[in-house]
Amino acid sequence: MMKALSLLSLPLLLACIFVASSSAQDATRIQTPPEKAVTGEKASTDEKAATDEKALTDEKSAAADPFAPNPPAGMKLVWSDEFNVDGRPDPANWTYETGYVRNHEAQWYRPESAEVKGGCLVITGEHHKQPLPNPRANGRRFGFGGFGGDNRPIEYTSACLITKGLHSFKFGRIEARIKAPLMEGSWPAFWTLGVSESWPSCGEIDIFEYYKRTVLANFCWAAPGGQWSPEWNTVRTPLDKYEKNDPKWAEQFHVYAMDWDENRIVLFVDGVAVNDSSIAKVKNARYRSVENPFHQPHYLLLNLALGGDNGGDVTKIPFPVCMYVDYVRVYQKAE
């Protein structure tokens, strides 16, 4: 019976073997393309994950330092001071105005009123009396005669830092991030002067200036008239306009910038153009060698003036007051 059963089962057994062999081959044919497709999908997923990870890393980096240098298209950073080392401002970048200098201002400028602290340049305006140095010390006078007021007793001190004789720039983007005391009696500024000619023939550009509840963006050159007659291109923005949108605007840092080429000067507050003007045809009414003062290099100035012709009532300032500068940067065209 077993033999008979084996003989009867042989055809069935052979059929099963054939079906199993065919199924294995079919399974192999069916499985191969999906395996390849899965491999391709995995590679695509890995690439996307790597791209997303890089984007996240870049985003985290920007979040960690949202104010890192960011050159405009076609430009490169050519000079900056990030004020990252506490102590005296870098003598390779800055020198100082000293004494009573201009505009009948109340402060005596001195280097001691400027320091780098906590990642910022800090210019401190103070109300305190101190002896008046010899106004002819080192063979020079402090101030410009009646505009300076050489012999007044010192009651107020502050600082004006300048790059004159160290760094000057012609064209590009110049910017600084600043928190200034915007109040009655205070006259802070971030500005430039041309390296040749006397004022105003040298040209002046006020990237940022404040007095009497007004933020100014302006520049000037020599106008017909007397020796000190300027021609002003001025845009005045009431502080109330900024505080209408943000009541704490005056208490915050802001980026003041200038785009400057041979044809135009554009002055910005927090990326918004507030003065966009042509300079291509500017001509000094008086000059020795520089007809257009905005076609020559300029040096930089940072100062906190007090009172004077425009600052207002210095007695209303709650001393001491400070002007903070996070950075100053200059970008120019990449060659």
C-alpha positions as CSV (number, residue, x, y, z in Angstrom):
1,M,0.0,0.0,0.0
2,M,2.8,2.4,0.7
3,K,4.5,1.6,-2.6
4,A,1.2,2.2,-4.4
5,L,0.8,5.4,-2.6
6,S,4.3,6.6,-3.6
7,L,3.6,5.8,-7.2
8,L,0.3,7.6,-7.1
9,S,1.9,10.7,-5.4
10,L,4.9,11.0,-7.8
11,P,3.1,13.2,-10.4
12,L,1.7,15.4,-7.6
13,L,5.2,15.7,-6.1
14,L,6.7,16.7,-9.4
15,A,4.0,19.3,-9.9
16,C,4.5,20.8,-6.5
17,I,8.3,21.1,-7.1
18,F,7.6,22.8,-10.5
19,V,5.2,25.2,-8.9
20,A,7.5,26.0,-6.0
21,S,10.4,26.6,-8.5
22,S,8.3,28.9,-10.6
23,S,7.0,30.8,-7.6
24,A,10.6,31.4,-6.3
25,Q,11.6,32.7,-9.7
26,D,8.5,35.0,-9.9
27,A,9.1,36.2,-6.4
28,T,12.7,37.0,-7.3
29,R,11.5,38.9,-10.4
30,I,8.8,40.8,-8.4
31,Q,11.0,41.7,-5.4
32,T,14.0,43.1,-7.4
33,P,12.5,46.4,-8.6
34,P,11.0,47.3,-5.3
35,E,14.3,46.7,-3.6
36,K,16.0,49.1,-6.0
37,A,13.2,51.7,-5.6
38,V,13.5,51.5,-1.8
39,T,17.2,52.1,-2.1
40,G,16.5,55.2,-4.3
41,E,13.9,56.5,-1.9
42,K,16.3,56.0,1.0
43,A,19.0,58.0,-0.7
44,S,16.6,60.8,-1.6
45,T,15.4,60.9,2.1
46,D,18.9,61.0,3.4
47,E,19.8,63.9,1.0
48,K,16.7,65.8,2.2
49,A,17.5,65.1,5.8
50,A,21.1,66.4,5.3
51,T,19.7,69.5,3.6
52,D,17.2,70.1,6.3
53,E,19.9,69.6,9.0
54,K,22.2,72.2,7.3
55,A,19.3,74.7,7.0
56,L,18.6,74.1,10.7
57,T,22.2,74.6,11.6
58,D,22.4,77.8,9.6
59,E,19.2,79.0,11.3
60,K,20.6,78.2,14.7
61,S,23.8,80.0,13.8
62,A,21.9,83.1,12.7
63,A,19.7,82.9,15.8
64,A,22.9,82.7,18.0
65,D,24.3,85.8,16.3
66,P,21.6,87.6,14.2
67,F,23.9,90.6,13.9
68,A,26.9,88.8,12.4
69,P,28.5,90.6,9.4
70,N,26.2,90.1,6.4
71,P,27.7,91.6,3.2
72,P,25.3,93.0,0.6
73,A,25.3,91.2,-2.7
74,G,28.5,91.9,-4.6
75,M,30.3,93.4,-1.6
76,K,32.7,92.2,1.0
77,L,33.6,93.4,4.5
78,V,36.7,95.6,4.3
79,W,36.8,97.0,7.9
80,S,35.0,96.7,11.1
81,D,35.2,97.1,14.9
82,E,33.0,94.6,16.8
83,F,34.0,95.9,20.2
84,N,34.5,92.4,21.6
85,V,37.6,93.1,23.8
86,D,36.9,94.9,27.1
87,G,39.1,97.9,27.9
88,R,40.2,100.9,25.9
89,P,38.9,101.2,22.3
90,D,41.4,99.7,19.8
91,P,44.1,102.3,19.1
92,A,44.6,100.8,15.6
93,N,41.0,101.9,14.8
94,W,40.3,105.0,16.8
95,T,41.7,108.3,18.0
96,Y,39.9,111.1,19.8
97,E,38.8,114.7,19.7
98,T,39.9,116.5,22.8
99,G,38.5,119.5,24.6
100,Y,35.7,121.9,23.6
101,V,35.4,121.4,19.8
102,R,32.3,122.8,18.1
103,N,28.8,124.2,18.3
104,H,29.1,125.7,21.8
105,E,28.5,122.3,23.2
106,A,28.6,121.8,27.0
107,Q,30.9,118.7,27.1
108,W,34.7,118.5,27.3
109,Y,35.8,115.7,25.1
110,R,38.3,113.3,26.6
111,P,39.4,109.7,25.8
112,E,38.6,108.5,29.4
113,S,34.8,108.8,28.6
114,A,35.0,105.9,26.2
115,E,35.5,102.2,27.0
116,V,34.6,98.8,25.5
117,K,32.5,96.8,27.9
118,G,30.2,93.8,27.4
119,G,30.6,93.7,23.7
120,C,29.9,97.4,23.1
121,L,31.7,100.6,22.8
122,V,30.3,102.8,25.7
123,I,30.5,106.6,25.5
124,T,29.5,108.1,28.8
125,G,28.3,111.6,29.3
126,E,28.7,112.9,32.9
127,H,28.1,116.0,34.9
128,H,31.1,116.7,37.1
129,K,33.6,119.5,37.6
130,Q,37.3,119.1,37.0
131,P,40.3,121.3,36.5
132,L,40.7,122.8,33.0
133,P,43.9,121.6,31.3
134,N,46.2,124.2,29.8
135,P,44.3,125.2,26.7
136,R,47.6,125.5,24.8
137,A,49.0,122.2,25.9
138,N,51.2,120.5,23.3
139,G,51.2,123.6,21.2
140,R,47.6,123.4,20.1
141,R,44.4,125.1,21.1
142,F,41.3,123.1,22.2
143,G,38.3,124.0,20.2
144,F,37.6,126.5,17.4
145,G,37.5,129.9,19.2
146,G,34.0,131.1,19.8
147,F,32.5,127.8,18.6
148,G,34.5,125.9,21.2
149,G,34.6,128.2,24.2
150,D,38.2,127.4,25.2
151,N,38.2,128.8,28.7
152,R,34.9,127.7,30.2
153,P,35.2,125.6,33.4
154,I,34.7,121.9,32.8
155,E,31.3,120.8,34.1
156,Y,30.4,118.0,31.6
157,T,32.5,115.3,29.9
158,S,32.0,112.9,27.1
159,A,33.9,111.4,24.1
160,C,34.2,111.7,20.4
161,L,36.0,108.8,18.6
162,I,37.3,109.3,15.1
163,T,39.2,107.2,12.5
164,K,41.0,110.3,11.1
165,G,44.5,109.4,10.1
166,L,43.9,105.7,10.6
167,H,41.0,104.7,8.3
168,S,39.1,106.4,5.6
169,F,36.7,105.1,3.0
170,K,35.3,106.1,-0.4
171,F,32.0,104.5,-1.4
172,G,30.3,101.3,-0.1
173,R,28.0,100.5,2.7
174,I,28.8,102.0,6.2
175,E,26.7,100.9,9.1
176,A,26.6,100.8,12.9
177,R,24.2,99.3,15.5
178,I,23.6,101.9,18.2
179,K,21.5,102.6,21.3
180,A,21.7,106.3,22.1
181,P,20.2,108.5,24.9
182,L,17.4,110.1,22.9
183,M,16.3,112.8,25.3
184,E,16.3,116.6,25.9
185,G,19.9,117.9,26.0
186,S,21.5,114.9,24.2
187,W,23.1,115.2,20.8
188,P,24.5,111.8,19.7
189,A,25.7,111.2,16.2
190,F,27.4,108.7,13.8
191,W,28.8,110.6,10.9
192,T,31.6,111.2,8.4
193,L,33.9,114.1,7.3
194,G,36.0,114.3,4.1
195,V,39.7,114.0,4.4
196,S,40.5,117.1,2.4
197,E,39.2,120.7,2.7
198,S,37.9,122.5,5.7
199,W,34.3,122.3,6.8
200,P,31.9,122.4,5.1
201,S,33.9,122.1,1.8
202,C,35.2,118.7,3.1
203,G,31.6,117.4,3.1
204,E,29.7,116.0,6.0
205,I,27.4,113.0,6.1
206,D,25.2,112.4,9.2
207,I,24.3,108.7,9.0
208,F,22.6,109.2,12.3
209,E,22.0,112.3,14.3
210,Y,19.5,113.1,17.1
211,Y,18.4,116.2,18.9
212,K,15.1,117.8,20.1
213,R,13.0,114.6,19.6
214,T,14.1,114.4,16.0
215,V,16.1,111.7,14.1
216,L,18.1,113.3,11.3
217,A,19.6,111.8,8.1
218,N,21.5,114.5,6.2
219,F,24.6,115.7,4.5
220,C,26.1,119.1,3.5
221,W,28.7,120.8,1.4
222,A,29.9,124.4,0.9
223,A,27.2,126.9,-0.2
224,P,27.6,130.4,-1.6
225,G,28.1,132.9,1.2
226,G,30.5,133.1,4.1
227,Q,33.3,130.7,4.9
228,W,31.1,128.5,7.2
229,S,28.0,128.5,5.0
230,P,26.7,124.9,4.3
231,E,24.2,123.6,1.8
232,W,22.1,121.0,3.6
233,N,20.2,118.0,2.3
234,T,18.2,117.0,5.3
235,V,15.5,114.6,6.2
236,R,14.0,114.9,9.7
237,T,11.9,112.2,11.3
238,P,10.0,113.1,14.5
239,L,10.8,110.6,17.3
240,D,7.0,110.5,17.8
241,K,6.6,108.7,14.5
242,Y,8.8,105.8,15.6
243,E,7.3,105.7,19.1
244,K,3.8,105.6,17.6
245,N,4.6,102.1,16.3
246,D,6.8,101.1,19.3
247,P,6.6,103.1,22.5
248,K,10.0,101.7,23.6
249,W,11.7,102.6,20.3
250,A,14.1,105.1,21.9
251,E,15.3,102.5,24.4
252,Q,16.4,100.0,21.8
253,F,19.3,99.4,19.5
254,H,18.9,100.4,15.8
255,V,21.0,99.9,12.7
256,Y,21.9,103.2,11.0
257,A,23.4,102.7,7.5
258,M,24.5,104.4,4.4
259,D,24.8,103.1,0.8
260,W,27.2,105.4,-1.1
261,D,28.5,105.5,-4.6
262,E,29.5,108.2,-7.1
263,N,25.9,108.9,-7.9
264,R,23.8,108.6,-4.8
265,I,23.8,108.6,-1.0
266,V,21.0,106.5,0.6
267,L,20.6,106.7,4.4
268,F,18.7,104.0,6.3
269,V,17.2,103.4,9.7
270,D,16.7,99.7,10.4
271,G,16.8,98.9,6.7
272,V,14.3,101.6,5.7
273,A,15.6,104.3,3.4
274,V,14.9,107.7,4.9
275,N,17.0,109.9,2.6
276,D,17.8,108.8,-1.0
277,S,19.5,111.7,-2.9
278,S,21.7,112.3,-5.9
279,I,25.2,113.6,-5.3
280,A,26.5,113.3,-8.9
281,K,26.3,117.0,-9.6
282,V,27.2,118.4,-6.1
283,K,29.7,121.2,-6.3
284,N,31.3,123.1,-3.5
285,A,30.9,126.9,-3.8
286,R,34.4,127.2,-2.2
287,Y,37.2,124.7,-2.4
288,R,40.9,124.3,-2.9
289,S,41.1,121.0,-4.7
290,V,38.0,119.0,-4.1
291,E,34.9,120.2,-6.1
292,N,32.6,117.3,-5.1
293,P,33.3,116.4,-1.5
294,F,31.4,113.2,-1.7
295,H,33.8,111.9,-4.4
296,Q,36.7,111.7,-1.9
297,P,37.4,109.4,1.1
298,H,35.7,110.2,4.4
299,Y,36.7,109.2,8.0
300,L,34.2,108.1,10.7
301,L,33.1,109.8,13.9
302,L,31.1,108.5,16.9
303,N,30.2,111.1,19.5
304,L,27.8,111.9,22.3
305,A,27.5,115.7,22.5
306,L,25.6,117.5,25.2
307,G,23.7,120.8,24.9
308,G,25.2,123.3,22.5
309,D,23.5,125.0,19.6
310,N,21.1,122.1,18.9
311,G,21.2,119.7,21.8
312,G,18.8,121.5,24.1
313,D,18.8,122.0,27.8
314,V,21.7,120.0,29.2
315,T,20.4,120.4,32.8
316,K,17.4,118.1,31.9
317,I,19.7,115.1,31.3
318,P,19.6,112.4,34.1
319,F,23.3,111.9,34.3
320,P,25.2,109.8,33.7
321,V,24.0,108.8,30.2
322,C,25.5,106.3,27.8
323,M,25.7,105.8,24.1
324,Y,26.2,102.1,23.2
325,V,27.7,101.0,19.9
326,D,27.5,97.2,19.1
327,Y,29.6,97.4,15.9
328,V,30.8,99.6,13.1
329,R,31.2,97.9,9.6
330,V,32.3,99.0,6.2
331,Y,31.5,96.9,3.0
332,Q,32.8,97.7,-0.4
333,K,32.6,96.1,-3.8
334,A,34.2,92.7,-4.1
335,E,36.9,92.8,-6.8
